[in-house]
């Protein structure tokens, strides 16, 4: 059955946070809603404005899933027209061509794959653990388990890690179509345990151990077991040199995560401590999800079949931009209430929604104090 034509939706890519997240989320929403999209001022305030390789891969990947006609799909393009057709699952392969983030491409693809007409298998080549994006273990140990609570069935296989500057990592994601259930978490409940993975590839093993040890030391006194594995990968499992630390905390009702990607000139101890202090901050405010998961979960909450409700430590600028964008495409309303103790977010269908309101505007989330 052909979709009823929708009028084109014009989006200013410089709105709010104004980064690549707007592009990735916009094409995903266009594919799911069937609404044509025209976006201008793409990443206009960035040092290198326009589409970068990882944004372009996300656009082309979503376009392949929904048979979209695309204009402006080129590196550096500041304007994009995206006219979707029907979302179809299947077997797909995409290559970022650089160390651009695989996880950011998967963020754009996930809601579209879950809305497809059949199971899918997607393989992407690029960077698995790169700065400015969630490390691969964060996706595996935090985001996908949260989506599983909403009824999503996924399987992720990391065939090879890849890092800046070459990339060339390879990840396969298998999905099944899903009608997402709402996520309702009013209180995190008692802390049950804290775990994590610190890994390095083709680097001295001591770096992973120092990341792990410093994070574990910072998380002492929480009253629960802390187990952070140090893993050392060789050339058979990873191309190039790199690493990351990913931590997660399970409570009675919540799952919280924090992460840092290894980078030249930053001590391993500092990476472990920073990730641990961020996790402690989320635990301390009884958050249902961490700040970064909140950013990534908003589109899935909006696509659920009933109202969702959860809390986070604070609402980031990424989240504010995503809320604004999602409401342009979908018949949902977000209600955000902020206080010193954290932010509460409700997502409701339009029929029962109040006008969207953010009670107290702030800038971005403050850095946790050690």
N, C-alpha and C positions, 0 to 999 in steps of 0.2 A: 504494500500500500504506500502511495506517495504521500509525503508530508505536505500539510497545508503550508504554502509559502509564508514566511515571516518577513516583516520589514527589517532592513539592515540596522544593526545596532552600532552606533558610533561611540568609541571608547577613547578617552585621552590617556595615552600610556604614561604620561607624566603625573597622573593623579596620585596623591598620597605618597606611598613609598616609591612608586615609579620605577621599579626594577623589573628584572626578568620574570619574577613571579607573576606579575600582571599578564604578561604575554602567555605564559604556560597555562595559567588558570583560565584565561579568556578563551583560548582555542579549545580547551577541554570542555568548558561550558557551552561553547558554540556547537561542538560536536554532539553533546548530550541533548541540548535543547532544540537543535535544528535551526538555530537562529544565525543568519549571516552576520559577520563581524567585520567592521572596519576599525583598525586601531592606528592612531597617529602618535607622534612624539614618543616613539618606543625608546625607553631608557635614555630620555633626552638629557637628563642631568648627570649621567654617568661620565667618567673620564673618557671612555670610548663608547659613545652613544650608538644606538641601533642594535640589531640582532647580532649576538655572538654565536659561535658554532653550536654551543649546547642549546641555546634558545631555538636556533634554526632546526636542529635535529628534533626537538620537541614538537615544533610546528609541523614538520614533514611527517613525523611519526603519527601524530593525531590525525593529520590529513589522510594518511594511508588507511587508518582505521575507519574513517567515515567517508572516504571517497570525495574529499573536499577539493574544490577548485581554489587555488591560492595564487595571489598576486603579491609581489614584494618579498618573496621568500629568498633572501640573499643576505650574506654576512654584511653587516653595516646598515641594512635597510632600516629606516625610521618609520616606515608605514607598511601596513599589511591589510590585505583583504582576504577573508577566509569564508567560503561559502560551502557549508557541510551538506552531505547527503545522509544516508543511513549508516549507522555504526554496525560494523560486521567484525566478528571475531575471526581468528585464524592463526596462521603461523607467519610471524614477521621478523625481520632482521633490520637493524639500524646501526649506523656507525657514526659517532660524533666526529671522528677524524682527527681529534686532538685529545688533550687530557680533560676536556669538558666533562662535567659531572653526569655519570649514569643515573645517580639517584634523582637528580633534578628532572631528567627526562622521564624517569619512572613516575615521579610525582604527577606530571601532566597526563601520563598514560593510564594510571591506575583507575581513576573514576570512569574513564571511557571504556576500559576493558571490562569493568564490572557491569557496565550498562550494555555490553555487546549481546549479540543474539546467540552466541555459542562460546565454548571454551577457547582460550587463546594461549599461544606460546610466543613470547617475545624475547629475542636476544639482542642485547645492545653492547656495543664496544665503545670504550672511552675510559674516563677516570673513575675509579671506584671510591677513592678516599682523597678528596681534594679540598683545598681551602674554599670557604664560602658556600659549602654544601654539606648536607648530612653524610657522615661516613656510612659505608655499606652496612656495618654491623648495627648502626642505629635503625636503619630500615628493617633489618631482620629481627631485631630483638625488642624494638619499641613500636614502630609504626604499624607493621604488619600484624603483630599480636593485638593491637588496639582495633584494627579493622576486622580481625577475626571475631572480636566480641560483637561486632555489628553484623556478622553473618558472612563476611567475605572469605572465600576459599582461595588461598594463594600458596604457591610454592616457589621459593627463590633459590637459585643455584648459582653460586659464584664460581665460575670456571677458572678465572684468573684475575688477580688484582692488577691495577694499573694506576700510576701516579703521574704527577706533573714532572717533566713537561711532555713526555711522550704519550701517556695514557695507555691505550691498547689493552685495557682490562676487558673482561667479558663476563656478562651476567645474563642469565635467563630467568624470566618470570613466567610462571604458568598461572592462569586465572580461570575461574568459572563465573558465568553471569550470576548476579546476586541482587536480591531485593534487600537493601540495607535496613537493618533494625535501628531504632534510636539508641543513643548512648546517654544514659542518665546516671550521673555520679555526683551526688550532693556533698559527700564527705569521703575523704580518702580512707579513713579507718586506720586501724593499727598497722604499723610497719612490720612486715614479715621478714624480708631479707633484702640484701643489696648484692648485686653481682656485676661483673663487667669483663671486658676483653681489651687488653692492650696488645697491639701487634706491631711488629716492624717487618719490613721485607728487604732483604739484601743489605741489612745494616747490622751493627753489633747487637747481640742479644741483650746486652746490658741496658740498652735504651728502653726496650719493652718492660724489663724488670723494674727500672727506675720509675717509669710512668705508673706501673701497677702499684709499686710500694708507696709512692707519695700519695696516690689516691686513697689507698687503704688506710694510711696513717691519718689523712684528713677526715675519714669517715668513722674513725674510732669513737666510741662513746655513744653510738646511736642505739645500743641495746639489742642489736640483731647481728647475725653472722654477715661478714663481708668477704666475698670471694671474687677476686679479680684475677683472671688468668692472663699470663704473659705468653704470647705466641710469637714464634719466629718463623717467617716464611722465606723459602729459598727460591731460586729461579724457576723451579718447576711449578710454583704456585703464584708467582708474582713477577711482573715485568717492571724493572726499574726499582728505585729506592723510595721508601715512604713508610708511613705508619699512622696509627690513630689509637685513641682510647675512647671506648664507649662504656658508659655506666648505666645501670638501671636499678630501680627500686620497686619492689612489689609490696603493696599494702593490701589491706583487707578488700578494698574495692578499686584501687587505682594502680596505674603503671606509669612511672616517671623515668625519663632518661636525660642524659647529658653526654656531651662528646667534645673532643678536640682532635684536630688533625695535626700530625707532626709537621714541623716546618723548620727549615734551616735557621739556626741562630736562637731558637727558643729552647731552653733546657727541658729535658724530659720531665723533671720534677715539677716544673711550672705547669706543664700541660695536665699532668695528673691532678695536681692541686686545684687548678681552675675548674676542671670538670667536676671534681668532688664538691667544691664549694657551691657550684651552680645546682647540683643535685640536692645538697643540704638545704639550700634556700627554698627549693620547690617542696621538699618534705616538710619544712618548718611551717609553711603556710597552708598545709592540708590540701594541696592542689590535687585535682583529679587527673590532670595531664600537665606535662611540662610546657614551657612557653613555646618551644619549637614544634612540639606535636600539635599544640593548639593551632598554630599557623596552618599545618598540613591537613588537619582533620576537618577544618571548617567546610570544605566543599563536600566531603562525605556526609557530614551531619546534615547539610542542606538537602542531600539527595535521599535521606532516610525516609521511611514511610510513616513516621510520626515524630512528635516533638522530642528534641534532645535537650539535655541540660548538663552542664559541667562547670568546673572552676579551674582557674589557673592563677599563677602568681601575679601576672600582669598581662595586659594586652599589648602586643608588640605592634609596631607600625606596619609590619607585614600583615598581621591579622586584621588591622583596621582597613587596609587596602583591599584585602580579600573579601571582607564583609561587604564593603561598598560594591565591589565587582559582582559578587554572587547575586546580590539583590537586583542587579540590572538584568540578569538572565532568568532567574528562577522565581517561582511564586512562593517565596519564603521571606520571613522577617527575623532578623537577629535583635535580641534585646540584651544589652550589656550593662551591667551595673558594676562600678568600680569603687573600691574602698581601700583603706590602708592594708587590710588583711588579704587582698587579692581581688580578682575579677570573676564575676559570675556571668555565664553566657547561656542564653536560651535561644533555640532555633525552632520556629513554629511555622506551620503552613499558613498561607495568607488568610484563609477563612477565619482563623481565630486569633490573628496577630494584632498586636498594638503597633502604632507607628514606631519605626526604628529610632532608638535613642541611646546615646552613650552618656552615662550620667556625669562623668568627670573626665575630661580629656587630659591626657598626659603625653609626653613624648614617647620615647622607646623605653624598654625595660631597663632599669638601673642594673649595673653590674653588681652581683652579690659581693658583700664585704667578707673577706676571709676571717 
